[in-house]
């Protein structure tokens, strides 16, 4: 064990800031303890992920993916680039279109089914936990506000309770479909909802016909979201690759 760990901390890795050896107290540290026969170490998430990827384990993809998600979850919002913040601003506008909202939900469902052996049996329970509310919760909230919930969809109820929650929901669906963690997706979605509220983004149901007064939105981004097509906006959220 000790020999293996020493090899790890002396090796070279492709860290996000370049190819280098791990640095003490930055990428790893000795774990304190009395009467230890062997030295033990703490490893940073990025280093742990890189070690996992270098290993010969048959399960390395599973554990590297787990570490990647952990790394995303602890990433503070202040690490968003200026371009990413502007992209969230544009997404907030685009998600006012119901066609974009439903496209994101549909793609998220496809990803969910693929990860669960083609089954969507637990989809609505999973979704309620992810979003923080269920259909019954919305019904109770609408009834408490004096509205009638009978026969209404979640989207119709949200229009009366909190229409900008639809923007948040759509952004969560989008980033979950892009493979991001729940925490990461919700952080971006909360920001998008705040932008939508500040800009007074209107919600338009453009699925069956084009409304008379459509808002000014980025048409390229609209098509990209509707069809889940690769493009500049989505590339902003991909891990940065080091130059060779």
N, C-alpha and C positions, 0 to 999 in steps of 0.2 A: 504493500500500500504506500509506504513512505517513498519508495523509489519512483512509483508511478506518479505521485503528486509532484515530486520534485521535477520530473520530466515535463509535466503539464506547465508548471510555472516558469520553466526555462525555454519553452517552445515559442514559436512565432505564430501569430494569429492575424486574421484579417478583421481587425476591429473596425467600428464605424468611422474612426478617425485615422485609419491607415494600418498598414501591416507592421506589427511591432511585437515585442515581448510583453507579457503582462507586467504591470507596475504594482509594486507593493502599496497597500492601502488605497489603491484605486481600483484594481481588478481582483485582488485577493488580500487576505490578511490571516495571520496566525490566530487560531482559536485558543484563548487562554484556558488553563485548567491545571489542577495540581496532580502530581504523581502520574503523569501520562507516559506511557511507554513509547508512543509514537506521536510525532507532530501532527496536529490536525489544522485544517484551514477553512476559512470562509471564502466562498467564491462569489464574484459578482455575477449577475444574471447573464450578461453578455458573454462573459468568459465561460460560464457553465454551458451555455448554448453552443458555443464554438467547440468546446471539448466534446460535447455529445455528438456533434456533426462529424468530428474527426474519428470517432470511435468505430469499432467494427460490429457493434451491436445490431441485431436484426430489428430492434425496436427504437433505433435512434431518431427516426422521423417523428414518432409519437412524442418522445420526451423533448425533442428540440422544439416542436410545435407548442408544447405546453409551456416551455420556458420563454418562447417568443411572446406568447399571450401574456405571461406574467410581466415581461419587460414592457409591453404596451400599456398594461394597466397601471404601472407605477410611473409612467411618463407624464409629468405635469403638463397642464395646458399651455404654460408659457414657453413650451418648446415648439409650438406651432409656428411655422414660418409665416411671413407676411402674405405670401402667395396662398397658403392654405387658409388663412383667415378670410382673405378676399373670396376664395372659392366657396367657403361656407356661406358667405354673404350672398353669392349668386345662387347657391343651392336653396337658401331660404326663400328666394323669389320663385324659383322653379317649382318647389314643392307646394306652392299654392295651387298648382294644377292637379286636379284629381287623377288625371291620366298618369302623371308621374308618381303619385302616391301609390296607386294600385299596381303599377309596374314594379316598384320596389318591393311591395308586399309579396307579389307573385314570385319574384326572383328569390326573395328570402325563404319563402315556403319551399321552392325547388331545392335550395341548398339544405334546408332542414330535412326534407324527405331523403335526399341523397345520403345524409349523415345517419339516418335512422332506418336504413334498409328499405327505403321506398315507402315507409309508413309515415302518415301525418296524424296518427291517432291521438297524440298528446299535444298537437300543435297549439290549440287554444289555451291549454293550461300553461304551456311554455311561454306563450305570447303574453298572457296576463301577468305572469311573474316578471317577464322582461320589461314590459311597459309600465307596470305599477298599477294596473287597473284591469278589471274584467268587464264584460258586458253588463253583468248584474250591478257592478259598482257604478257604471254610467247611468243605468236605469234609476238607481236610488238617488244619484246626484241630480238627475233631471227632474224627477218627481219632487225632490226637496225644493227645487227652484220653481216649482209650480207648473212644469211641463208634462206632456204626455209621452211616455216612453214606448207604448205599445206599437209594435210593427216597425220601429225605427232601427236602422243599422247603427253600428258604432260611430261611423262617420257622421251620420245625421244627428246623433245625440251630441257629439263633440261640437258641431256647429252652434249648438245652443249653450253648451257648457263652457268650452274653451277651444275655439277654432284653431288656435296656433299649436295646440297639442297634435293636430294632424300633421303639421310640418315636422315636429319633433319625431313623431312615429315613423314618418316616411324616411327621415334621415337615419334613424336607427335601423330600419329595414335595409336601406342602401348599404350601410357600412357593415352590417352583419353579412349581407350577401357578398361583400368584398372580402370577407374573411377576417374582419377585425374582431377584437374581443367585445364582450357586452359593455364593459366599463368604458372602453375607448369610444364605441359607437354612441353611448349615452352622453358622454362628455361633449362630443361634437354636436349631437342632436340638441342638447340644452342650449348651446351657443346659437345654433340655427334658429331655435324657437325665440330666443331673446332678440335676434336680428329681425325676425319676421314681425314680432310685436312692435319693435321700434319703427319699422318701415311701414306698418299698417298693411302688410301683405294681404291681399284679398284671396279668398278661396273660390276657385272657378271649377265647376264640373264640366270639363270639355270632352268627355268620353263619347257622347252621342252626337253632339253638335258644337260648333265653335261659338262661344258667347259673343255678343255684340261688342263688348268692350273688354278685350283681353289685355292684361298688363304687359308692359315692356319687359320681356325676359330674354335670356340668352338662348336663342333657338337651337344652336349647336348642342348646348348642354341639355336642353329639353329632349332632343332626339337621342342623345347619348344615354340619358337616364331611362327613357321609355324603352330603348332597345338594349340597354346594358352593353353599349359598344365601347371598346377601348378608345381613350382620348386623353387629351392633356389634363383635364380636370381629375380624372381617376388616377392618372400617373402621379399626381402630387402626393398621393397617399401610399404609394409603393415604397418599400425600403430603398434607401439610396445605395446605388452600386458604386464601388470604388473603381477609379480609373485603372486600367491595366498598364 
